[in-house]
């Protein structure tokens, strides 16, 4: 394993052990409309419930709860950190989800840009393991669904 792979593995484990924006009650005070989505990976049992608060066209808060493998939990933590800190628009969030999906389906041909995806760029390597792609995608699909409901 090269140094970069080791760093990415450590980052994934850190997000899994110390998840950001975990707990649905942390998003209850945000302004605007709330959308919530529950997603489950029937293959491995990973589960995510994600709540997104939207004020007009801006996502003002994201919180989640879930259980599962370190990849699904780290992915949810990384996504919520990326979206909640920026206060991004619905359209930009959808673009992020689409880019993430494309990279993860590329079987390693497309790397996620760290400047755009932050810590979530560490999940690029998951694309080489098709059985793990659904684990990494779970929270991203939940965000897509939650903002559509908000």
C-alpha positions in Angstrom: 0.0 0.0 0.0 1.4 3.4 -1.0 1.5 6.4 1.3 -1.6 8.1 -0.3 -3.7 4.9 0.1 -2.7 4.6 3.7 -3.7 8.3 4.3 -7.0 7.7 2.6 -7.7 4.6 4.6 -6.9 6.5 7.8 -9.2 9.3 6.8 -12.1 6.9 6.1 -11.5 5.2 9.5 -11.4 8.5 11.3 -14.7 9.7 9.8 -16.2 6.3 10.6 -15.1 6.5 14.3 -15.8 10.2 14.7 -18.8 11.0 12.4 -19.6 14.6 11.5 -23.2 15.9 11.8 -24.4 12.6 13.3 -27.7 12.6 15.1 -31.0 13.8 13.6 -31.7 16.1 16.4 -28.7 18.3 15.4 -30.6 19.6 12.4 -34.0 20.3 14.0 -33.3 24.0 14.5 -32.3 24.9 11.0 -34.6 27.2 9.1 -36.7 26.3 6.0 -38.2 23.1 4.8 -37.0 19.6 5.9 -36.7 16.5 3.7 -35.8 13.2 5.1 -34.8 10.0 3.4 -34.2 6.5 4.7 -31.9 4.3 2.5 -30.9 0.7 3.1 -28.4 -1.5 1.2 -30.2 -4.9 1.2 -26.9 -6.7 0.2 -25.0 -5.8 3.4 -27.6 -4.2 5.7 -26.1 -0.7 5.9 -28.7 1.9 6.8 -28.8 5.7 6.6 -31.5 8.2 7.6 -30.5 11.6 6.3 -32.4 14.9 7.1 -31.8 18.0 4.9 -33.0 21.4 5.7 -33.5 23.7 2.7 -34.3 27.4 2.8 -35.3 28.4 -0.7 -32.7 26.9 -3.0 -30.0 26.7 -0.3 -29.3 23.6 1.9 -28.9 25.1 5.4 -28.4 21.9 7.4 -27.8 18.2 7.1 -27.8 15.6 9.8 -27.9 11.8 9.6 -28.0 8.6 11.6 -27.1 5.2 10.5 -25.3 2.0 11.0 -23.1 -0.2 8.8 -19.6 -0.6 7.5 -16.9 2.0 7.9 -17.3 3.0 4.2 -21.0 3.8 4.5 -20.6 5.6 7.8 -17.5 7.6 6.6 -19.2 8.5 3.4 -22.2 9.9 5.2 -19.9 11.9 7.5 -17.8 13.2 4.6 -20.9 14.2 2.6 -22.6 15.9 5.5 -19.4 17.8 6.3 -19.1 18.9 2.6 -22.8 20.0 2.2 -23.5 21.4 5.7 -20.4 23.6 6.0 -20.8 25.2 2.6 -24.5 26.0 2.6 -24.6 25.0 -1.1 -27.6 25.2 -3.4 -29.8 22.3 -4.3 -28.5 22.3 -7.9 -24.9 22.2 -6.7 -25.7 19.3 -4.4 -27.3 17.4 -7.2 -24.2 18.0 -9.3 -22.0 16.7 -6.5 -24.1 13.6 -6.2 -24.0 13.0 -10.0 -20.2 13.5 -10.1 -19.7 11.2 -7.1 -21.9 8.5 -8.7 -20.0 8.8 -12.0 -16.6 8.4 -10.3 -17.7 5.5 -8.2 -19.1 3.7 -11.2 -15.9 4.3 -13.2 -14.1 1.3 -11.8 -11.1 3.5 -10.9 -10.9 5.5 -14.2 -12.3 8.7 -12.6 -10.7 10.2 -9.5 -12.7 12.6 -7.3 -11.2 16.1 -7.2 -10.2 16.9 -3.6 -10.8 20.6 -4.2 -14.5 19.8 -5.0 -15.2 16.8 -2.8 -12.9 17.4 0.2 -12.4 14.4 2.4 -14.9 12.4 0.2 -12.2 12.2 -2.5 -10.6 9.5 -0.3 -13.5 7.3 -1.4 -12.3 7.2 -5.1 -10.6 3.9 -4.5 -14.0 2.3 -3.6 -14.8 2.3 -7.3 -12.5 -0.6 -7.9 -14.6 -2.8 -5.6 -18.1 -3.0 -7.1 -19.6 -4.6 -4.0 -18.6 -1.6 -1.9 -19.9 1.1 -4.3 -23.5 0.8 -2.9 -22.0 1.3 0.6 -20.3 4.6 -0.4 -23.3 5.8 -2.4 -26.0 5.2 0.3 -25.8 8.7 2.0 -25.5 10.4 -1.4 -28.7 8.8 -2.6 -30.3 9.8 0.7 -29.3 13.4 0.2 -30.6 13.4 -3.4 -33.9 12.0 -2.2 -34.2 14.3 0.9 -33.6 17.5 -1.0 -36.2 16.5 -3.6 -38.7 16.0 -0.7 -37.8 19.3 1.0 
